[in-house]
Amino acid sequence: MVKLRKPDHHKGLRVVATFEAAKGALVLLAGCGLLTFIHHDLHQAAVKLVRVLHLNPAKHYPSIFIDAADRATDMQLWVLAFSALLYSVIRFAEAYGLWTKQQWAEWFGLLSGAMYIPVEVFEVSQDISWPRVTVLVVNLGVVAYLGDILAKSRKRRRQSSKTD
């Protein structure tokens, strides 16, 4: 007799966990990078970055970036770096929970991902670009996947409680 296996979502959860950990690591690195600018000329660094990226400093967004860098204080850099640390800790906790198949992490991932969807839809509706569409599609995929896992888990629990 062939024994039917329950669907294993472990690999998919590990992909999402890796993605969340990568986001946490990227933001942590950015936060550490901000700390290197304390007591340094952030304005000059912003101008150099704009030039390295071959952007026109006179255009709207590069000029906003340069002006913001010019007005940034050391305390604001500390606050941003600390915020990056907090965000990273949350992403790493979620990644660990997903890696170990914790239901709380599935719920957290679903809710935290779904929270961004209205903003991403608005952004795409304002200006369609491949990065914006990619972010929206990936986020929709993660939210749908986690929602599917949670729905199937709930269905299995209901079925097992009926047989008990």
ZAVOKOL-59332 format. One record per atom (N, C-alpha, C): residue in one letter; atom name; z negated, x, y. Coordinates in Angstrom, 1 decimal. Atoms other than C-alpha are relative to their C-alpha. Example, Ala and Ser with C-alpha at 12.3 -4.5 7.8 and 13.67 -1.06 7.14 Angstrom:
% ZAVOKOL-59332
(dokol A,N,(0.0,0.9,-1.2))
(dokol A,CA,(-7.8,12.3,-4.5))
(dokol A,C,(0.0,0.9,1.2))
(dokol S,N,(0.0,-0.9,-1.1))
(dokol S,CA,(-7.1,13.7,-1.1))
(dokol S,C,(-0.8,-0.8,1.1))
This chain:
% ZAVOKOL-59332
(dokol M,N,(0.0,0.8,-1.2))
(dokol M,CA,(0.0,0.0,0.0))
(dokol M,C,(0.0,0.9,1.2))
(dokol V,N,(-0.2,-0.8,-1.2))
(dokol V,CA,(1.0,1.3,3.4))
(dokol V,C,(-1.1,-0.5,1.0))
(dokol K,N,(1.0,0.3,-1.0))
(dokol K,CA,(-1.9,1.5,5.9))
(dokol K,C,(0.6,0.1,1.4))
(dokol L,N,(-0.5,0.0,-1.3))
(dokol L,CA,(-0.9,0.5,9.4))
(dokol L,C,(-1.0,0.7,0.9))
(dokol R,N,(0.8,-0.8,-1.0))
(dokol R,CA,(-2.2,2.9,12.1))
(dokol R,C,(0.0,-0.8,1.3))
(dokol K,N,(0.1,0.5,-1.4))
(dokol K,CA,(-3.5,1.7,15.4))
(dokol K,C,(0.8,0.9,0.9))
(dokol P,N,(-0.8,-0.8,-0.9))
(dokol P,CA,(-1.3,2.9,18.3))
(dokol P,C,(-0.9,1.1,0.6))
(dokol D,N,(0.8,-1.1,-0.6))
(dokol D,CA,(-2.5,6.3,19.5))
(dokol D,C,(0.6,0.3,1.4))
(dokol H,N,(-0.4,-0.3,-1.4))
(dokol H,CA,(-2.3,6.6,23.3))
(dokol H,C,(-0.6,1.3,0.5))
(dokol H,N,(0.6,-1.3,-0.4))
(dokol H,CA,(-4.0,10.0,23.3))
(dokol H,C,(0.9,0.9,0.7))
(dokol K,N,(-1.0,-0.9,-0.6))
(dokol K,CA,(-0.9,11.9,24.1))
(dokol K,C,(0.3,-0.4,1.5))
(dokol G,N,(-0.3,0.5,-1.3))
(dokol G,CA,(0.0,9.7,27.0))
(dokol G,C,(-1.2,0.2,1.0))
(dokol L,N,(1.2,-0.2,-0.9))
(dokol L,CA,(-3.6,9.8,28.4))
(dokol L,C,(-0.1,1.5,0.4))
(dokol R,N,(0.1,-1.5,-0.3))
(dokol R,CA,(-3.5,13.6,28.2))
(dokol R,C,(1.1,0.4,1.0))
(dokol V,N,(-1.0,-0.2,-1.0))
(dokol V,CA,(-0.3,13.6,30.2))
(dokol V,C,(-0.5,-0.4,1.4))
(dokol V,N,(0.5,0.5,-1.3))
(dokol V,CA,(-1.9,11.5,32.9))
(dokol V,C,(-1.2,0.8,0.4))
(dokol A,N,(1.2,-0.9,-0.3))
(dokol A,CA,(-5.1,13.6,32.7))
(dokol A,C,(0.5,1.3,0.6))
(dokol T,N,(-0.5,-1.3,-0.5))
(dokol T,CA,(-3.1,16.8,33.2))
(dokol T,C,(0.6,-0.2,1.4))
(dokol F,N,(-0.5,0.3,-1.3))
(dokol F,CA,(-1.3,15.2,36.2))
(dokol F,C,(-1.1,-0.2,1.0))
(dokol E,N,(1.1,0.1,-1.0))
(dokol E,CA,(-4.6,14.2,37.8))
(dokol E,C,(-0.7,1.3,0.2))
(dokol A,N,(0.6,-1.3,-0.2))
(dokol A,CA,(-6.1,17.6,37.2))
(dokol A,C,(0.9,0.9,0.9))
(dokol A,N,(-0.9,-0.8,-0.9))
(dokol A,CA,(-3.0,19.2,38.8))
(dokol A,C,(-0.2,-0.4,1.4))
(dokol K,N,(0.2,0.5,-1.3))
(dokol K,CA,(-3.5,17.0,41.8))
(dokol K,C,(-1.3,0.5,0.6))
(dokol G,N,(1.3,-0.5,-0.4))
(dokol G,CA,(-7.1,18.0,42.0))
(dokol G,C,(0.1,1.5,0.3))
(dokol A,N,(-0.2,-1.4,-0.2))
(dokol A,CA,(-6.2,21.7,41.7))
(dokol A,C,(0.8,0.3,1.2))
(dokol L,N,(-0.9,-0.2,-1.2))
(dokol L,CA,(-3.5,21.5,44.3))
(dokol L,C,(-0.8,-0.3,1.3))
(dokol V,N,(0.8,0.4,-1.2))
(dokol V,CA,(-5.9,19.8,46.8))
(dokol V,C,(-1.1,1.0,0.2))
(dokol L,N,(1.0,-1.0,-0.1))
(dokol L,CA,(-8.6,22.3,46.0))
(dokol L,C,(0.5,1.3,0.6))
(dokol L,N,(-0.6,-1.2,-0.6))
(dokol L,CA,(-6.3,25.2,46.7))
(dokol L,C,(0.3,-0.2,1.5))
(dokol A,N,(-0.3,0.3,-1.5))
(dokol A,CA,(-5.2,23.6,50.0))
(dokol A,C,(-1.3,0.1,0.8))
(dokol G,N,(1.3,-0.1,-0.7))
(dokol G,CA,(-8.9,23.2,50.9))
(dokol G,C,(-0.5,1.4,0.2))
(dokol C,N,(0.4,-1.4,-0.1))
(dokol C,CA,(-9.6,26.8,50.1))
(dokol C,C,(0.9,0.8,1.0))
(dokol G,N,(-0.9,-0.5,-1.0))
(dokol G,CA,(-6.5,27.7,52.2))
(dokol G,C,(-0.4,-0.3,1.4))
(dokol L,N,(0.5,0.3,-1.3))
(dokol L,CA,(-8.0,25.9,55.1))
(dokol L,C,(-1.1,0.9,0.5))
(dokol L,N,(1.2,-0.9,-0.3))
(dokol L,CA,(-11.1,28.0,54.9))
(dokol L,C,(0.4,1.4,0.5))
(dokol T,N,(-0.5,-1.3,-0.4))
(dokol T,CA,(-9.0,31.1,55.4))
(dokol T,C,(0.4,0.0,1.5))
(dokol F,N,(-0.4,0.0,-1.4))
(dokol F,CA,(-8.1,29.9,58.9))
(dokol F,C,(-1.2,-0.2,1.0))
(dokol I,N,(1.2,0.1,-0.9))
(dokol I,CA,(-11.7,29.6,60.2))
(dokol I,C,(-0.1,1.3,0.8))
(dokol H,N,(0.1,-1.1,-1.0))
(dokol H,CA,(-12.1,31.9,63.2))
(dokol H,C,(1.4,0.8,0.1))
(dokol H,N,(-1.3,-0.6,-0.2))
(dokol H,CA,(-8.3,32.6,63.2))
(dokol H,C,(0.9,-0.9,0.8))
(dokol D,N,(-0.9,0.8,-0.9))
(dokol D,CA,(-5.4,31.4,65.3))
(dokol D,C,(0.9,-0.9,-0.8))
(dokol L,N,(-0.6,1.0,0.8))
(dokol L,CA,(-4.4,28.3,63.5))
(dokol L,C,(1.4,-0.5,0.6))
(dokol H,N,(-1.3,0.3,-0.6))
(dokol H,CA,(-1.7,27.5,66.1))
(dokol H,C,(1.1,0.9,-0.3))
(dokol Q,N,(-1.0,-1.0,0.4))
(dokol Q,CA,(0.1,30.7,65.4))
(dokol Q,C,(0.5,-0.1,-1.4))
(dokol A,N,(-0.3,0.2,1.4))
(dokol A,CA,(-0.1,30.1,61.7))
(dokol A,C,(0.9,-1.2,-0.2))
(dokol A,N,(-0.8,1.2,0.1))
(dokol A,CA,(1.4,26.6,62.2))
(dokol A,C,(1.4,0.2,0.4))
(dokol V,N,(-1.4,-0.3,-0.5))
(dokol V,CA,(4.3,27.9,64.2))
(dokol V,C,(0.7,0.8,-1.0))
(dokol K,N,(-0.7,-0.8,1.0))
(dokol K,CA,(5.0,30.5,61.6))
(dokol K,C,(0.4,-0.8,-1.2))
(dokol L,N,(-0.3,0.8,1.2))
(dokol L,CA,(4.9,27.9,58.8))
(dokol L,C,(1.2,-0.9,0.3))
(dokol V,N,(-1.1,0.8,-0.4))
(dokol V,CA,(7.3,25.7,60.7))
(dokol V,C,(1.3,0.8,0.0))
(dokol R,N,(-1.2,-0.9,0.0))
(dokol R,CA,(9.7,28.6,61.2))
(dokol R,C,(0.4,0.4,-1.5))
(dokol V,N,(-0.3,-0.4,1.4))
(dokol V,CA,(9.4,29.7,57.5))
(dokol V,C,(0.7,-1.2,-0.7))
(dokol L,N,(-0.6,1.2,0.6))
(dokol L,CA,(10.3,26.1,56.5))
(dokol L,C,(1.3,-0.4,0.7))
(dokol H,N,(-1.2,0.2,-0.8))
(dokol H,CA,(13.3,26.3,58.9))
(dokol H,C,(0.1,-1.4,0.6))
(dokol L,N,(0.1,1.2,-0.8))
(dokol L,CA,(12.1,23.3,60.9))
(dokol L,C,(0.1,0.3,1.4))
(dokol N,N,(-0.1,-0.2,-1.4))
(dokol N,CA,(12.8,22.8,64.5))
(dokol N,C,(-1.3,-0.4,0.7))
(dokol P,N,(1.4,0.3,-0.6))
(dokol P,CA,(9.4,23.1,66.4))
(dokol P,C,(0.1,-1.1,1.1))
(dokol A,N,(-0.1,1.0,-1.1))
(dokol A,CA,(10.8,20.8,69.1))
(dokol A,C,(0.1,-1.4,-0.5))
(dokol K,N,(-0.1,1.4,0.6))
(dokol K,CA,(11.3,17.9,66.7))
(dokol K,C,(-1.3,-0.7,-0.1))
(dokol H,N,(1.2,0.8,0.0))
(dokol H,CA,(8.8,15.1,66.4))
(dokol H,C,(-1.1,0.5,-0.9))
(dokol Y,N,(1.1,-0.3,1.0))
(dokol Y,CA,(6.9,15.9,63.2))
(dokol Y,C,(-0.5,1.4,0.0))
(dokol P,N,(0.5,-1.4,-0.2))
(dokol P,CA,(6.8,19.7,63.5))
(dokol P,C,(-0.8,0.2,1.2))
(dokol S,N,(0.8,-0.2,-1.3))
(dokol S,CA,(5.5,19.4,67.1))
(dokol S,C,(-1.3,-0.7,-0.2))
(dokol I,N,(1.3,0.7,0.2))
(dokol I,CA,(2.8,16.9,66.0))
(dokol I,C,(-0.9,1.0,-0.9))
(dokol F,N,(0.7,-0.9,0.8))
(dokol F,CA,(1.8,19.4,63.3))
(dokol F,C,(-0.5,1.2,0.8))
(dokol I,N,(0.4,-1.1,-0.8))
(dokol I,CA,(1.7,22.3,65.7))
(dokol I,C,(-1.1,-0.4,1.0))
(dokol D,N,(1.0,0.5,-0.9))
(dokol D,CA,(-0.2,20.3,68.3))
(dokol D,C,(-1.4,-0.2,-0.7))
(dokol A,N,(1.2,0.3,0.7))
(dokol A,CA,(-2.8,19.2,65.7))
(dokol A,C,(-0.7,1.3,-0.4))
(dokol A,N,(0.5,-1.3,0.3))
(dokol A,CA,(-3.2,22.8,64.6))
(dokol A,C,(-0.6,0.7,1.2))
(dokol D,N,(0.5,-0.5,-1.3))
(dokol D,CA,(-3.7,23.8,68.2))
(dokol D,C,(-1.4,-0.5,0.4))
(dokol R,N,(1.2,0.7,-0.4))
(dokol R,CA,(-6.5,21.3,68.7))
(dokol R,C,(-1.1,0.1,-1.1))
(dokol A,N,(1.0,0.0,1.1))
(dokol A,CA,(-8.3,21.9,65.3))
(dokol A,C,(-1.1,1.0,0.3))
(dokol T,N,(1.2,-0.9,-0.2))
(dokol T,CA,(-11.8,23.3,65.5))
(dokol T,C,(-0.4,0.5,-1.4))
(dokol D,N,(0.5,-0.6,1.2))
(dokol D,CA,(-13.6,25.4,62.9))
(dokol D,C,(-0.8,-1.1,-0.8))
(dokol M,N,(0.8,1.1,0.6))
(dokol M,CA,(-15.9,22.4,62.2))
(dokol M,C,(0.9,-1.0,-0.7))
(dokol Q,N,(-1.0,0.9,0.6))
(dokol Q,CA,(-12.9,20.2,61.5))
(dokol Q,C,(0.6,0.6,-1.3))
(dokol L,N,(-0.5,-0.7,1.1))
(dokol L,CA,(-11.6,22.8,59.1))
(dokol L,C,(-1.0,-0.1,-1.2))
(dokol W,N,(1.0,0.1,1.1))
(dokol W,CA,(-14.9,22.8,57.2))
(dokol W,C,(-0.1,-1.4,-0.5))
(dokol V,N,(0.0,1.4,0.5))
(dokol V,CA,(-14.9,19.0,57.0))
(dokol V,C,(1.2,-0.3,-0.9))
(dokol L,N,(-1.2,0.2,0.8))
(dokol L,CA,(-11.3,19.0,55.7))
(dokol L,C,(-0.2,0.7,-1.3))
(dokol A,N,(0.1,-0.8,1.3))
(dokol A,CA,(-12.1,21.7,53.1))
(dokol A,C,(-1.1,-0.7,-0.9))
(dokol F,N,(1.0,0.7,0.8))
(dokol F,CA,(-15.3,19.8,52.0))
(dokol F,C,(0.6,-1.3,-0.6))
(dokol S,N,(-0.7,1.2,0.4))
(dokol S,CA,(-13.2,16.6,51.8))
(dokol S,C,(0.9,0.3,-1.2))
(dokol A,N,(-0.9,-0.4,1.1))
(dokol A,CA,(-10.7,18.4,49.6))
(dokol A,C,(-0.8,0.3,-1.2))
(dokol L,N,(0.8,-0.3,1.1))
(dokol L,CA,(-13.5,19.6,47.4))
(dokol L,C,(-0.5,-1.3,-0.7))
(dokol L,N,(0.4,1.3,0.5))
(dokol L,CA,(-14.8,16.0,47.0))
(dokol L,C,(1.1,-0.7,-0.8))
(dokol Y,N,(-1.2,0.6,0.6))
(dokol Y,CA,(-11.3,14.7,46.2))
(dokol Y,C,(0.2,0.7,-1.3))
(dokol S,N,(-0.3,-0.8,1.3))
(dokol S,CA,(-10.8,17.5,43.6))
(dokol S,C,(-1.0,-0.3,-1.1))
(dokol V,N,(1.0,0.4,1.0))
(dokol V,CA,(-14.1,16.7,41.9))
(dokol V,C,(0.3,-1.3,-0.6))
(dokol I,N,(-0.4,1.3,0.5))
(dokol I,CA,(-13.1,13.1,41.6))
(dokol I,C,(1.2,0.0,-0.9))
(dokol R,N,(-1.2,-0.2,0.9))
(dokol R,CA,(-9.7,14.0,40.2))
(dokol R,C,(-0.3,0.7,-1.3))
(dokol F,N,(0.4,-0.8,1.2))
(dokol F,CA,(-11.2,16.5,37.8))
(dokol F,C,(-0.9,-0.9,-1.0))
(dokol A,N,(0.8,0.9,0.8))
(dokol A,CA,(-13.8,13.9,36.6))
(dokol A,C,(0.9,-1.1,-0.7))
(dokol E,N,(-0.9,1.0,0.6))
(dokol E,CA,(-11.0,11.3,36.1))
(dokol E,C,(0.8,0.7,-1.1))
(dokol A,N,(-0.8,-0.7,1.0))
(dokol A,CA,(-8.9,13.9,34.2))
(dokol A,C,(-0.8,0.2,-1.2))
(dokol Y,N,(0.8,-0.2,1.2))
(dokol Y,CA,(-11.8,14.7,31.9))
(dokol Y,C,(-0.2,-1.3,-0.7))
(dokol G,N,(0.2,1.3,0.6))
(dokol G,CA,(-12.5,11.0,31.3))
(dokol G,C,(1.3,-0.4,-0.8))
(dokol L,N,(-1.3,0.4,0.6))
(dokol L,CA,(-8.8,10.4,30.5))
(dokol L,C,(0.2,0.8,-1.3))
(dokol W,N,(-0.2,-1.0,1.1))
(dokol W,CA,(-8.6,13.5,28.3))
(dokol W,C,(-0.8,-0.4,-1.2))
(dokol T,N,(0.9,0.4,1.0))
(dokol T,CA,(-11.6,12.2,26.3))
(dokol T,C,(0.1,-1.5,-0.4))
(dokol K,N,(-0.2,1.5,0.2))
(dokol K,CA,(-10.3,8.6,26.2))
(dokol K,C,(-1.1,-0.9,0.4))
(dokol Q,N,(1.1,0.9,-0.5))
(dokol Q,CA,(-13.1,7.1,28.2))
(dokol Q,C,(0.6,-1.2,0.7))
(dokol Q,N,(-0.5,1.2,-0.6))
(dokol Q,CA,(-12.5,3.6,29.2))
(dokol Q,C,(-0.2,-0.1,1.5))
(dokol W,N,(0.3,0.0,-1.4))
(dokol W,CA,(-14.2,4.0,32.6))
(dokol W,C,(1.1,0.8,0.8))
(dokol A,N,(-1.0,-0.9,-0.6))
(dokol A,CA,(-11.6,6.7,33.4))
(dokol A,C,(1.4,-0.8,0.1))
(dokol E,N,(-1.2,0.8,0.0))
(dokol E,CA,(-8.7,4.3,32.4))
(dokol E,C,(-0.1,-1.0,1.1))
(dokol W,N,(0.2,0.9,-1.1))
(dokol W,CA,(-10.1,1.7,34.8))
(dokol W,C,(0.1,0.7,1.3))
(dokol F,N,(0.0,-0.7,-1.3))
(dokol F,CA,(-10.7,4.2,37.5))
(dokol F,C,(1.4,0.4,0.4))
(dokol G,N,(-1.4,-0.4,-0.3))
(dokol G,CA,(-7.1,5.6,37.2))
(dokol G,C,(0.8,-1.2,0.4))
(dokol L,N,(-0.7,1.2,-0.3))
(dokol L,CA,(-5.7,2.1,37.2))
(dokol L,C,(-0.2,-0.5,1.4))
(dokol L,N,(0.4,0.5,-1.3))
(dokol L,CA,(-7.6,1.0,40.3))
(dokol L,C,(0.3,1.0,1.1))
(dokol S,N,(-0.3,-0.9,-1.0))
(dokol S,CA,(-7.2,4.2,42.2))
(dokol S,C,(1.5,0.2,0.2))
(dokol G,N,(-1.4,0.0,-0.1))
(dokol G,CA,(-3.5,4.3,41.5))
(dokol G,C,(0.6,-1.2,0.7))
(dokol A,N,(-0.5,1.2,-0.5))
(dokol A,CA,(-2.9,0.7,42.3))
(dokol A,C,(-0.3,-0.2,1.5))
(dokol M,N,(0.4,0.1,-1.4))
(dokol M,CA,(-4.7,1.1,45.6))
(dokol M,C,(1.1,0.6,1.0))
(dokol Y,N,(-1.0,-0.6,-0.8))
(dokol Y,CA,(-1.8,3.3,46.9))
(dokol Y,C,(1.3,-0.7,0.0))
(dokol I,N,(-1.3,0.6,0.2))
(dokol I,CA,(1.0,1.1,45.8))
(dokol I,C,(0.5,-0.8,1.3))
(dokol P,N,(-0.4,0.7,-1.2))
(dokol P,CA,(1.1,-1.2,48.9))
(dokol P,C,(0.5,1.0,1.1))
(dokol V,N,(-0.4,-1.0,-1.0))
(dokol V,CA,(1.2,1.9,51.2))
(dokol V,C,(1.3,0.6,-0.4))
(dokol E,N,(-1.2,-0.6,0.4))
(dokol E,CA,(3.9,3.5,49.1))
(dokol E,C,(1.2,-0.9,0.1))
(dokol V,N,(-1.1,1.0,-0.2))
(dokol V,CA,(6.0,0.3,49.1))
(dokol V,C,(0.4,-0.1,1.5))
(dokol F,N,(-0.2,0.1,-1.5))
(dokol F,CA,(5.6,0.1,52.9))
(dokol F,C,(0.8,1.3,0.4))
(dokol E,N,(-0.7,-1.3,-0.4))
(dokol E,CA,(6.7,3.8,53.3))
(dokol E,C,(1.4,0.0,-0.5))
(dokol V,N,(-1.4,0.0,0.5))
(dokol V,CA,(9.8,3.3,51.1))
(dokol V,C,(0.8,-1.0,0.8))
(dokol S,N,(-0.8,1.1,-0.7))
(dokol S,CA,(10.7,0.1,53.0))
(dokol S,C,(0.3,0.5,1.4))
(dokol Q,N,(-0.3,-0.6,-1.3))
(dokol Q,CA,(10.5,2.1,56.3))
(dokol Q,C,(1.1,1.0,0.0))
(dokol D,N,(-1.0,-1.1,0.1))
(dokol D,CA,(12.6,5.0,55.2))
(dokol D,C,(0.1,0.4,-1.5))
(dokol I,N,(-0.2,-0.4,1.4))
(dokol I,CA,(14.0,5.4,51.7))
(dokol I,C,(0.5,1.4,-0.1))
(dokol S,N,(-0.3,-1.4,0.3))
(dokol S,CA,(14.0,9.0,50.5))
(dokol S,C,(-0.4,0.2,-1.4))
(dokol W,N,(0.3,-0.3,1.4))
(dokol W,CA,(13.9,10.5,47.1))
(dokol W,C,(-1.4,0.4,-0.3))
(dokol P,N,(1.4,-0.3,0.2))
(dokol P,CA,(10.4,12.0,47.5))
(dokol P,C,(-0.9,-1.3,0.0))
(dokol R,N,(0.8,1.2,-0.1))
(dokol R,CA,(9.0,8.6,48.5))
(dokol R,C,(0.2,-0.9,-1.2))
(dokol V,N,(-0.4,0.8,1.1))
(dokol V,CA,(10.8,6.7,45.8))
(dokol V,C,(-0.6,0.6,-1.3))
(dokol T,N,(0.5,-0.7,1.2))
(dokol T,CA,(9.7,9.3,43.2))
(dokol T,C,(-1.5,-0.2,-0.1))
(dokol V,N,(1.5,0.2,0.0))
(dokol V,CA,(6.0,9.0,44.2))
(dokol V,C,(-0.3,-1.4,-0.4))
(dokol L,N,(0.2,1.4,0.3))
(dokol L,CA,(6.2,5.2,44.1))
(dokol L,C,(0.3,-0.2,-1.5))
(dokol V,N,(-0.4,0.2,1.4))
(dokol V,CA,(8.0,5.2,40.7))
(dokol V,C,(-1.1,0.6,-1.0))
(dokol V,N,(0.9,-0.6,0.9))
(dokol V,CA,(5.6,7.7,39.1))
(dokol V,C,(-1.4,-0.7,0.1))
(dokol N,N,(1.3,0.7,-0.1))
(dokol N,CA,(2.5,5.9,40.5))
(dokol N,C,(0.1,-1.4,-0.7))
(dokol L,N,(-0.2,1.3,0.7))
(dokol L,CA,(3.9,2.5,39.2))
(dokol L,C,(0.0,0.2,-1.5))
(dokol G,N,(0.0,-0.3,1.4))
(dokol G,CA,(4.5,4.1,35.8))
(dokol G,C,(-1.4,0.3,-0.5))
(dokol V,N,(1.4,-0.3,0.4))
(dokol V,CA,(0.9,5.5,35.6))
(dokol V,C,(-0.8,-1.2,0.0))
(dokol V,N,(0.8,1.3,-0.1))
(dokol V,CA,(-0.6,2.2,36.7))
(dokol V,C,(0.4,-0.9,-1.1))
(dokol A,N,(-0.4,0.9,1.1))
(dokol A,CA,(1.5,0.2,34.3))
(dokol A,C,(-0.5,0.5,-1.4))
(dokol Y,N,(0.4,-0.6,1.3))
(dokol Y,CA,(0.7,2.6,31.4))
(dokol Y,C,(-1.5,-0.2,-0.2))
(dokol L,N,(1.5,0.2,0.1))
(dokol L,CA,(-3.1,2.5,32.1))
(dokol L,C,(-0.3,-1.5,-0.2))
(dokol G,N,(0.2,1.4,0.1))
(dokol G,CA,(-2.9,-1.3,32.5))
(dokol G,C,(0.3,-0.5,-1.4))
(dokol D,N,(-0.4,0.3,1.3))
(dokol D,CA,(-1.1,-1.6,29.2))
(dokol D,C,(-1.1,0.4,-1.0))
(dokol I,N,(1.1,-0.5,0.9))
(dokol I,CA,(-3.7,0.6,27.4))
(dokol I,C,(-1.2,-0.9,0.1))
(dokol L,N,(1.2,0.8,-0.2))
(dokol L,CA,(-6.5,-1.5,28.9))
(dokol L,C,(0.2,-1.4,-0.6))
(dokol A,N,(-0.3,1.3,0.6))
(dokol A,CA,(-4.9,-4.8,27.9))
(dokol A,C,(0.0,0.0,-1.5))
(dokol K,N,(0.0,-0.1,1.5))
(dokol K,CA,(-4.3,-3.7,24.3))
(dokol K,C,(-1.4,0.3,-0.5))
(dokol S,N,(1.4,-0.2,0.4))
(dokol S,CA,(-7.8,-2.4,24.1))
(dokol S,C,(-0.8,-1.2,0.0))
(dokol R,N,(0.7,1.3,-0.1))
(dokol R,CA,(-9.2,-5.7,25.3))
(dokol R,C,(0.4,-1.0,-1.1))
(dokol K,N,(-0.5,0.8,1.1))
(dokol K,CA,(-7.0,-7.5,22.8))
(dokol K,C,(-0.6,0.4,-1.4))
(dokol R,N,(0.6,-0.5,1.3))
(dokol R,CA,(-8.2,-5.3,19.9))
(dokol R,C,(-1.5,-0.4,-0.1))
(dokol R,N,(1.4,0.3,0.0))
(dokol R,CA,(-11.8,-5.9,20.9))
(dokol R,C,(-0.2,-1.5,-0.3))
(dokol R,N,(0.1,1.4,0.2))
(dokol R,CA,(-11.3,-9.7,21.0))
(dokol R,C,(0.3,-0.3,-1.5))
(dokol Q,N,(-0.3,0.2,1.3))
(dokol Q,CA,(-9.6,-9.6,17.6))
(dokol Q,C,(-1.1,0.4,-1.0))
(dokol S,N,(1.1,-0.5,0.9))
(dokol S,CA,(-12.4,-7.5,16.0))
(dokol S,C,(-1.2,-0.9,0.2))
(dokol S,N,(1.2,0.9,-0.2))
(dokol S,CA,(-15.1,-9.8,17.5))
(dokol S,C,(0.2,-1.3,-0.7))
(dokol K,N,(-0.2,1.2,0.7))
(dokol K,CA,(-13.4,-12.8,15.9))
(dokol K,C,(-0.1,0.2,-1.5))
(dokol T,N,(0.1,-0.2,1.4))
(dokol T,CA,(-13.3,-11.2,12.5))
(dokol T,C,(-1.5,0.3,-0.4))
(dokol D,N,(1.5,-0.4,0.3))
(dokol D,CA,(-17.1,-10.2,12.7))
(dokol D,C,(-0.8,-1.2,-0.3))
